[in-house]
């Protein structure tokens, strides 16, 4: 069984928050760190300190972790151009040494 951590940073998290969770994910023996690919908060929260980009965040985490798999559950092709997304994901995969997982959906 693989255990993975999933976060929703659009509800309010900085890159440093996500880095701390990703490092804890790795240190505690979990298999992967995933984050949502949303810019806007949902529900009653204000989403502060503001939105972060999933693939930019994962690029940073790729360089700061060594073992865990990284990805989004779903990246929506309704607001991410497929060609640009393919380049972003391939680059993060290379930066991570092949640890990326990509989920696609319609949003």
PASEBA-1860 file (N, C-alpha, C; in nm, 3 decimals):
! residues 107
1> XXXXXXXX> 0.083/-0.115/0.000/0.000/0.000/0.000/0.089/0.124/0.000 ~ 0.053/0.222/-0.083/0.124/0.348/-0.086/0.039/0.454/-0.016 ~ 0.103/0.536/0.065/0.034/0.644/0.135/0.085/0.776/0.082 ~ -0.010/0.864/0.050/0.023/0.991/-0.012/-0.042/1.104/0.065 ~ 0.023/1.218/0.064/-0.031/1.338/0.128/-0.086/1.428/0.018 ~ -0.206/1.483/0.042/-0.268/1.576/-0.053/-0.300/1.706/0.020 ~ -0.265/1.818/-0.041/-0.289/1.949/0.019/-0.376/2.035/-0.072 ~ -0.442/2.132/-0.013/-0.525/2.229/-0.085/-0.475/2.369/-0.052
9> XXXXXXXX> -0.358/2.409/-0.106/-0.298/2.536/-0.066/-0.378/2.660/-0.105 ~ -0.472/2.647/-0.196/-0.554/2.763/-0.231/-0.640/2.807/-0.112 ~ -0.650/2.722/-0.011/-0.725/2.758/0.110/-0.640/2.843/0.203 ~ -0.512/2.859/0.172/-0.424/2.943/0.250/-0.295/2.876/0.290 ~ -0.192/2.883/0.205/-0.061/2.827/0.238/0.045/2.895/0.151 ~ 0.160/2.916/0.209/0.274/2.972/0.136/0.359/2.859/0.080 ~ 0.455/2.895/-0.004/0.549/2.794/-0.053/0.624/2.732/0.065 ~ 0.663/2.813/0.162/0.735/2.760/0.278/0.650/2.660/0.355
17> XXXXXXXX> 0.519/2.685/0.366/0.429/2.589/0.430/0.430/2.457/0.354 ~ 0.419/2.465/0.222/0.416/2.344/0.139/0.548/2.270/0.143 ~ 0.658/2.344/0.146/0.789/2.281/0.157/0.801/2.205/0.289 ~ 0.755/2.264/0.397/0.760/2.196/0.526/0.678/2.067/0.525 ~ 0.561/2.073/0.464/0.476/1.953/0.456/0.542/1.847/0.366 ~ 0.599/1.890/0.253/0.664/1.794/0.163/0.784/1.729/0.229 ~ 0.863/1.805/0.302/0.978/1.747/0.372/0.932/1.651/0.481 ~ 0.827/1.688/0.554/0.772/1.597/0.656/0.717/1.471/0.590
25> XXXXXXXX> 0.653/1.486/0.474/0.602/1.372/0.399/0.715/1.274/0.371 ~ 0.826/1.326/0.325/0.941/1.242/0.294/1.002/1.183/0.421 ~ 1.022/1.266/0.522/1.086/1.221/0.646/1.004/1.114/0.719 ~ 0.872/1.123/0.709/0.785/1.029/0.780/0.756/0.901/0.701 ~ 0.814/0.891/0.582/0.802/0.766/0.507/0.682/0.755/0.415 ~ 0.608/0.864/0.395/0.500/0.861/0.298/0.559/0.849/0.158 ~ 0.476/0.810/0.062/0.526/0.782/-0.073/0.517/0.900/-0.169 ~ 0.426/0.994/-0.144/0.408/1.103/-0.241/0.345/1.225/-0.175
33> XXXXXXXX> 0.369/1.338/-0.239/0.307/1.466/-0.202/0.234/1.519/-0.324 ~ 0.106/1.543/-0.308/0.025/1.599/-0.416/-0.037/1.729/-0.367 ~ -0.059/1.820/-0.458/-0.128/1.944/-0.424/-0.235/1.970/-0.529 ~ -0.335/2.045/-0.488/-0.442/2.077/-0.583/-0.389/2.176/-0.687 ~ -0.459/2.183/-0.798/-0.424/2.276/-0.905/-0.536/2.378/-0.917 ~ -0.556/2.454/-0.809/-0.659/2.558/-0.805/-0.594/2.690/-0.765 ~ -0.648/2.799/-0.817/-0.600/2.932/-0.779/-0.691/2.998/-0.676 ~ -0.819/2.966/-0.678/-0.915/3.034/-0.591/-0.956/2.946/-0.475
41> XXXXXXXX> -0.972/3.009/-0.358/-1.018/2.933/-0.241/-1.164/2.894/-0.260 ~ -1.203/2.789/-0.190/-1.341/2.741/-0.196/-1.400/2.750/-0.056 ~ -1.526/2.782/-0.047/-1.592/2.789/0.082/-1.573/2.924/0.148 ~ -1.573/2.923/0.280/-1.572/3.047/0.356/-1.434/3.106/0.380 ~ -1.327/3.032/0.356/-1.193/3.083/0.382/-1.154/3.194/0.287 ~ -1.060/3.278/0.330/-1.017/3.390/0.245/-0.902/3.351/0.152 ~ -0.838/3.236/0.174/-0.731/3.191/0.087/-0.599/3.264/0.103 ~ -0.589/3.348/0.204/-0.466/3.423/0.223/-0.353/3.330/0.267
49> XXXXXXXX> -0.235/3.348/0.221/-0.176/3.471/0.169/-0.198/3.493/0.019 ~ -0.268/3.406/-0.048/-0.296/3.424/-0.190/-0.262/3.299/-0.268 ~ -0.295/3.298/-0.396/-0.277/3.177/-0.476/-0.131/3.145/-0.504 ~ -0.107/3.017/-0.524/0.022/2.969/-0.571/-0.004/2.879/-0.692 ~ 0.094/2.865/-0.776/0.079/2.782/-0.895/0.131/2.642/-0.868 ~ 0.051/2.542/-0.904/0.085/2.404/-0.873/0.218/2.362/-0.933 ~ 0.238/2.386/-1.061/0.358/2.333/-1.127/0.483/2.413/-1.092 ~ 0.468/2.540/-1.061/0.581/2.618/-1.011/0.623/2.566/-0.874
57> XXXXXXXX> 0.524/2.543/-0.788/0.551/2.488/-0.655/0.618/2.352/-0.665 ~ 0.565/2.264/-0.749/0.621/2.130/-0.762/0.763/2.133/-0.817 ~ 0.794/2.232/-0.902/0.931/2.246/-0.951/1.027/2.274/-0.836 ~ 0.987/2.364/-0.747/1.070/2.393/-0.631/1.085/2.271/-0.541 ~ 0.974/2.203/-0.516/0.977/2.084/-0.430/1.059/1.972/-0.491 ~ 1.061/1.966/-0.624/1.141/1.863/-0.692/1.288/1.876/-0.657 ~ 1.334/1.999/-0.640/1.475/2.023/-0.610/1.505/2.012/-0.460 ~ 1.401/2.018/-0.378/1.420/2.020/-0.232/1.388/1.886/-0.166
65> XXXXXXXX> 1.341/1.789/-0.245/1.313/1.655/-0.193/1.390/1.555/-0.279 ~ 1.396/1.430/-0.232/1.476/1.334/-0.308/1.406/1.202/-0.337 ~ 1.297/1.173/-0.267/1.239/1.039/-0.279/1.091/1.039/-0.315 ~ 1.013/1.128/-0.258/0.868/1.123/-0.276/0.827/1.157/-0.419 ~ 0.718/1.096/-0.462/0.659/1.130/-0.592/0.585/1.261/-0.575 ~ 0.573/1.337/-0.683/0.513/1.469/-0.679/0.408/1.482/-0.788 ~ 0.300/1.555/-0.759/0.202/1.579/-0.863/0.079/1.650/-0.814 ~ -0.015/1.663/-0.906/-0.149/1.713/-0.877/-0.243/1.596/-0.898
73> XXXXXXXX> -0.354/1.595/-0.828/-0.452/1.491/-0.859/-0.502/1.510/-1.001 ~ -0.536/1.635/-1.033/-0.586/1.667/-1.166/-0.538/1.807/-1.204 ~ -0.483/1.822/-1.322/-0.459/1.954/-1.380/-0.561/1.970/-1.491 ~ -0.634/2.078/-1.484/-0.746/2.098/-1.575/-0.701/2.150/-1.710 ~ -0.740/2.080/-1.816/-0.706/2.126/-1.950/-0.799/2.237/-1.997 ~ -0.894/2.277/-1.911/-0.981/2.389/-1.949/-0.915/2.523/-1.920 ~ -0.813/2.527/-1.834/-0.740/2.653/-1.815/-0.590/2.638/-1.825 ~ -0.542/2.522/-1.856/-0.398/2.502/-1.883/-0.385/2.450/-2.025
81> XXXXXXXX> -0.318/2.525/-2.108/-0.298/2.483/-2.247/-0.219/2.352/-2.247 ~ -0.268/2.250/-2.315/-0.204/2.118/-2.310/-0.056/2.117/-2.349 ~ -0.019/2.194/-2.449/0.121/2.196/-2.492/0.212/2.256/-2.387 ~ 0.169/2.367/-2.327/0.249/2.431/-2.222/0.254/2.341/-2.099 ~ 0.142/2.281/-2.063/0.139/2.190/-1.948/0.235/2.073/-1.970 ~ 0.237/2.018/-2.089/0.328/1.906/-2.119/0.473/1.946/-2.097 ~ 0.509/2.066/-2.140/0.646/2.115/-2.120/0.675/2.134/-1.971 ~ 0.580/2.195/-1.898/0.599/2.216/-1.755/0.618/2.083/-1.681
89> XXXXXXXX> 0.531/1.988/-1.709/0.537/1.860/-1.639/0.666/1.786/-1.675 ~ 0.704/1.788/-1.801/0.829/1.721/-1.841/0.949/1.784/-1.773 ~ 0.947/1.916/-1.759/1.059/1.983/-1.694/1.064/1.950/-1.545 ~ 0.949/1.951/-1.478/0.946/1.915/-1.336/0.985/1.769/-1.318 ~ 0.944/1.684/-1.410/0.983/1.543/-1.403/1.135/1.529/-1.412 ~ 1.197/1.603/-1.502/1.342/1.600/-1.515/1.407/1.657/-1.389 ~ 1.352/1.766/-1.336/1.408/1.828/-1.215/1.400/1.735/-1.094 ~ 1.301/1.646/-1.094/1.281/1.556/-0.981/1.348/1.420/-1.000
97> XXXXXXXX> 1.409/1.399/-1.114/1.469/1.268/-1.141/1.364/1.163/-1.173 ~ 1.253/1.205/-1.233/1.151/1.110/-1.277/1.047/1.076/-1.173 ~ 1.016/1.169/-1.083/0.922/1.140/-0.974/0.785/1.204/-0.991 ~ 0.751/1.253/-1.108/0.626/1.325/-1.129/0.513/1.232/-1.173 ~ 0.395/1.261/-1.125/0.272/1.196/-1.173/0.177/1.304/-1.218 ~ 0.118/1.286/-1.335/0.026/1.384/-1.392/-0.113/1.324/-1.404 ~ -0.210/1.394/-1.350/-0.351/1.360/-1.369/-0.416/1.470/-1.451 ~ -0.492/1.434/-1.553/-0.560/1.531/-1.637/-0.710/1.521/-1.619
105> XXX> -0.778/1.633/-1.634/-0.923/1.636/-1.626/-0.979/1.759/-1.694 ~ -1.110/1.770/-1.690/-1.174/1.883/-1.754/-1.210/1.995/-1.658 ~ -1.185/1.976/-1.531/-1.205/2.084/-1.435/-1.339/2.084/-1.369
END
